[in-house]
Amino acid sequence: MPKPSTPNLPPPNKPVALVTGASRGIGRAIAVELSKSHAVVATYRENQDAAESLHSETGAEIIRSDIGSSRDRDELVAQLKAKYERLDLLVNNAGIAPRERRDMLEATESSYDELLATNLKGPHFLTQQIARWMLQQRHGRIVFITSISAYTASTNRAEYCISKAGLSMSAALFAQRLAAENVQVFEIRPGIIRTDMISAVEKSYEDKIAAGLAPQRRIGEPQDVARAVRAIADGLLDYSTGQVIDVDGGFHIRSL
């Protein structure tokens, strides 16, 4: 059951941001960046030590929540509404990789179900609840952190690619639905970012990038993604709802 780290505090005067999957990697960098200007609520699923260190570093409220669980999502939103009078920014960052990279002809249905629940169903229906709240407020911003895997086929992690492709469409759908109601929605597509998710294959990625996989010859850092979220949070892209922001060192550029 989700438990807030700092209960019974009055609503803050500054804007409120919810960042899911914020204990490590990209989510943590986003939470750290946003804590400079927002009251940050950060969710985590398993790594309590990392979440508590984020709280110590930034003052962010931490809540244990499995975004793939409908009960956890309901409890998370209920806690937010009970404590805060507003929610200005939702960053859908929580996501997982397959527990094993397997050729798609050998991948299991259980792995598919786990990834789709966490990476697609969870953020889609969390956004549905938050969007209703933002419509009542008549303002808000929503960010989906997807991946270059939304359009890049990796046959040894097909379920991950499918989940991110679906999430990309979810972002477009919410952008269209909410645009007239002063709620802006954005998709950020990170490329190869230095996180725990790629640690086992980081050297392989470094070699491929050095050989030209990405025009900017370096692996991305979590802070690169956080800076893109900063621009959205500051309202610098408010006339660009539905925009896909590639944070990938130019990976998406087609060239001959």
C-alpha positions in Angstrom: 0.0 0.0 0.0 1.4 3.4 -0.9 2.7 5.4 2.1 3.8 9.0 1.9 7.1 9.9 3.4 5.9 13.2 4.9 2.2 13.0 5.8 -0.1 15.7 7.1 1.7 18.6 5.6 -0.3 21.6 4.3 -0.5 22.1 0.5 2.5 24.0 -0.8 2.3 27.4 -2.4 4.4 26.4 -5.3 3.3 24.2 -8.2 3.0 20.5 -7.7 4.6 17.8 -9.9 4.1 14.0 -9.8 7.0 12.0 -11.2 6.5 8.3 -11.4 9.4 5.8 -11.2 11.6 8.5 -9.7 14.0 6.6 -7.4 16.7 6.1 -10.0 17.9 7.0 -13.5 15.9 9.3 -15.7 13.0 9.7 -13.2 15.4 10.7 -10.4 17.1 13.3 -12.6 13.7 14.7 -13.5 12.6 14.8 -9.8 15.9 16.5 -8.8 15.5 19.1 -11.5 11.8 19.8 -10.8 12.5 20.1 -7.0 14.1 23.5 -7.8 10.7 25.0 -8.6 8.0 22.5 -7.7 6.7 20.5 -4.8 7.6 17.0 -6.1 5.8 13.8 -5.4 7.9 10.9 -6.5 6.7 7.3 -6.8 8.8 4.2 -6.6 8.0 0.5 -6.7 10.9 -1.5 -5.1 14.0 0.5 -4.2 13.1 2.2 -1.0 16.7 3.1 -0.1 17.0 5.0 -3.4 13.7 6.7 -2.9 14.5 7.8 0.7 17.8 9.2 -0.5 15.9 11.2 -3.1 13.7 12.6 -0.3 16.8 13.5 1.7 18.4 15.2 -1.3 15.4 17.2 -2.6 12.6 17.1 0.0 10.4 15.3 -2.5 7.6 13.3 -1.0 8.0 9.7 -1.8 5.1 7.2 -2.2 5.5 3.5 -2.9 3.2 2.7 -5.8 3.0 0.1 -8.5 1.7 2.0 -11.4 0.7 -1.2 -13.1 -1.8 -1.9 -10.2 -5.2 -0.2 -10.5 -5.6 -0.3 -6.7 -2.2 1.5 -6.2 -3.1 4.1 -8.8 -6.4 4.8 -7.1 -4.8 5.2 -3.8 -2.0 7.4 -5.2 -4.5 9.8 -6.7 -6.6 9.8 -3.6 -3.6 10.7 -1.5 -2.6 13.5 -3.8 -6.1 15.0 -3.8 -6.3 14.7 0.0 -3.1 16.6 0.5 -2.7 19.0 -2.5 -5.2 21.4 -3.9 -3.7 21.2 -7.3 -1.5 19.2 -9.6 0.4 21.2 -12.3 2.6 18.5 -13.9 2.4 14.8 -14.4 5.6 13.0 -15.6 4.8 9.4 -16.7 8.3 8.0 -16.3 7.8 4.6 -14.6 8.8 1.7 -16.8 10.7 -1.6 -16.8 12.7 -3.6 -19.2 12.2 -7.4 -19.7 13.7 -9.4 -16.9 15.4 -11.4 -19.6 16.2 -10.3 -23.1 14.9 -13.1 -25.3 14.4 -13.5 -29.0 10.8 -12.7 -29.8 10.1 -16.3 -30.8 11.0 -17.4 -27.3 9.7 -14.5 -25.2 7.0 -15.4 -22.7 3.4 -14.2 -22.3 4.1 -13.4 -18.6 6.9 -11.0 -19.6 4.6 -9.4 -22.2 1.8 -9.0 -19.6 4.2 -7.5 -17.0 5.7 -4.9 -19.4 2.4 -3.9 -20.9 0.9 -3.5 -17.4 3.7 -1.2 -16.1 4.8 0.6 -19.2 1.5 1.1 -21.0 -1.7 0.3 -19.1 -0.5 1.9 -15.9 0.5 5.3 -17.3 -2.5 5.4 -19.6 -5.0 5.0 -16.8 -3.1 7.1 -14.4 -3.2 9.9 -16.9 -6.9 9.3 -17.4 -7.5 10.1 -13.7 -5.1 13.0 -13.6 -6.5 14.5 -16.8 -10.0 14.6 -15.2 -8.5 16.5 -12.2 -6.6 18.9 -14.6 -9.8 19.5 -16.5 -11.5 20.7 -13.3 -8.5 23.0 -12.7 -8.6 24.2 -16.3 -4.8 23.9 -16.6 -2.0 21.3 -16.4 0.9 19.7 -18.3 1.5 16.0 -18.9 4.7 14.4 -20.1 5.1 10.8 -21.3 8.6 9.4 -21.2 8.7 6.9 -24.0 11.8 5.7 -25.9 13.4 5.4 -29.3 12.0 1.9 -29.0 8.6 3.3 -29.8 9.7 3.1 -33.5 13.0 1.1 -33.4 12.6 -2.7 -33.6 14.6 -4.8 -31.2 13.7 -8.4 -31.7 15.3 -9.5 -28.4 12.9 -7.2 -26.4 9.8 -7.1 -28.5 7.4 -6.6 -25.5 9.3 -3.4 -24.5 9.1 -2.0 -28.0 5.4 -2.7 -28.2 4.8 -1.1 -24.8 6.6 2.1 -25.8 4.9 2.3 -29.2 1.6 2.0 -27.5 2.6 4.7 -25.0 3.5 7.0 -27.8 0.0 6.7 -29.2 -1.5 7.3 -25.7 0.4 10.6 -25.6 -0.9 11.6 -28.9 -4.5 10.7 -28.0 -4.4 12.6 -24.7 -2.8 15.6 -26.5 -5.7 15.7 -28.9 -8.4 15.2 -26.3 -7.1 17.8 -23.8 -5.7 20.5 -26.1 -8.8 22.7 -26.1 -9.0 22.5 -22.3 -5.6 24.2 -21.6 -3.9 20.9 -20.7 -0.8 20.4 -22.8 0.6 16.9 -23.4 4.1 16.0 -24.6 6.1 12.9 -25.5 9.8 12.8 -24.8 11.7 10.0 -26.5 15.0 9.3 -24.8 17.7 7.5 -26.8 20.5 5.5 -25.2 20.7 7.0 -21.7 23.2 5.9 -19.1 21.0 4.2 -16.5 20.7 0.9 -14.7 18.5 -0.4 -17.5 21.4 -0.5 -20.0 24.2 -1.3 -17.6 24.6 -4.9 -18.8 25.0 -3.8 -22.4 26.5 -0.3 -21.9 29.8 -1.2 -23.5 28.1 -2.5 -26.6 26.1 0.7 -26.9 29.2 2.8 -26.5 31.0 0.9 -29.3 28.0 1.4 -31.6 27.7 5.1 -30.8 31.4 5.5 -31.5 30.9 3.8 -34.8 28.2 6.3 -35.8 24.9 5.0 -34.4 24.1 8.5 -33.0 25.5 11.6 -34.7 26.4 13.1 -31.4 29.0 10.5 -30.4 28.1 10.0 -26.7 25.7 8.2 -24.5 23.0 10.4 -23.1 22.8 11.3 -19.4 19.6 11.4 -17.3 20.1 15.1 -17.0 19.6 15.5 -20.7 16.1 14.3 -20.4 15.5 16.3 -17.2 16.3 19.5 -19.0 13.7 18.8 -21.7 11.1 18.3 -18.9 12.3 21.6 -17.4 11.4 23.4 -20.6 7.9 21.9 -20.5 7.5 22.7 -16.8 8.4 26.3 -17.3 5.8 26.7 -20.0 8.3 27.3 -22.8 6.4 24.9 -25.1 2.8 25.6 -24.2 1.9 26.2 -27.9 3.4 22.9 -28.9 1.0 20.3 -27.4 1.4 16.9 -28.9 5.1 17.5 -29.7 7.5 14.6 -29.7 10.8 15.7 -28.3 13.7 13.5 -29.3 16.5 13.4 -26.7 18.7 10.9 -28.5 21.8 12.6 -29.8 20.3 12.7 -33.3 19.6 8.9 -33.4 16.3 9.7 -35.2 17.9 11.5 -38.1 17.8 9.4 -41.3 20.9 9.7 -43.5 22.5 8.1 -46.5 
